[in-house]
Amino acid sequence: MNLVAMNNVVMVLYYLISAFFLIAVVRNFVKTKDPQEAVLFSIVMIPFVLRILRLK
């Protein structure tokens, strides 16, 4: 397995992990009734969304 293929595998796994955590935070965001927690969850979501969109 060459380095390019390993890099692609790691990149795909990285985005899958980011998507998993984003989905978990979105589920908590939807379930919460407390506005303060909703703001907290939305702030936590920002880095994961940016990673999935490949923005830094």
C-alpha positions as CSV (number, residue, x, y, z in Angstrom):
1,M,0.0,0.0,0.0
2,N,1.6,3.2,-1.1
3,L,1.5,6.5,0.8
4,V,-1.1,8.1,-1.4
5,A,-3.6,5.3,-0.7
6,M,-2.9,5.4,3.0
7,N,-3.4,9.2,3.0
8,N,-6.8,8.7,1.3
9,V,-7.8,6.1,3.8
10,V,-6.9,8.3,6.7
11,M,-8.7,11.3,5.1
12,V,-11.9,9.3,4.6
13,L,-11.8,8.0,8.2
14,Y,-11.2,11.5,9.5
15,Y,-14.3,12.8,7.7
16,L,-16.4,9.8,8.8
17,I,-15.4,10.5,12.5
18,S,-16.2,14.2,12.1
19,A,-19.6,13.3,10.6
20,F,-20.3,10.9,13.4
21,F,-19.6,13.5,16.1
22,L,-21.6,16.1,14.1
23,I,-24.6,13.8,13.9
24,A,-24.3,13.1,17.7
25,V,-24.3,16.9,18.5
26,V,-27.1,17.6,16.1
27,R,-29.2,14.9,17.8
28,N,-28.6,16.5,21.1
29,F,-29.3,19.9,19.6
30,V,-32.7,18.8,18.3
31,K,-33.6,17.0,21.6
32,T,-32.8,19.9,24.0
33,K,-35.4,22.3,25.2
34,D,-33.0,24.6,27.1
35,P,-32.0,27.6,24.9
36,Q,-28.7,27.9,26.6
37,E,-27.8,24.3,25.7
38,A,-29.0,24.9,22.2
39,V,-26.6,27.8,21.8
40,L,-23.8,25.6,23.3
41,F,-24.5,22.8,20.9
42,S,-24.6,25.1,17.9
43,I,-21.2,26.5,18.9
44,V,-19.8,23.0,19.2
45,M,-21.1,22.1,15.8
46,I,-19.2,24.9,14.0
47,P,-15.8,23.1,13.9
48,F,-17.3,19.8,12.7
49,V,-19.2,21.5,9.9
50,L,-16.1,23.4,8.8
51,R,-14.1,20.2,8.8
52,I,-16.7,18.4,6.7
53,L,-16.8,21.4,4.3
54,R,-13.0,21.3,4.2
55,L,-12.6,24.8,5.5
56,K,-10.1,25.7,8.2
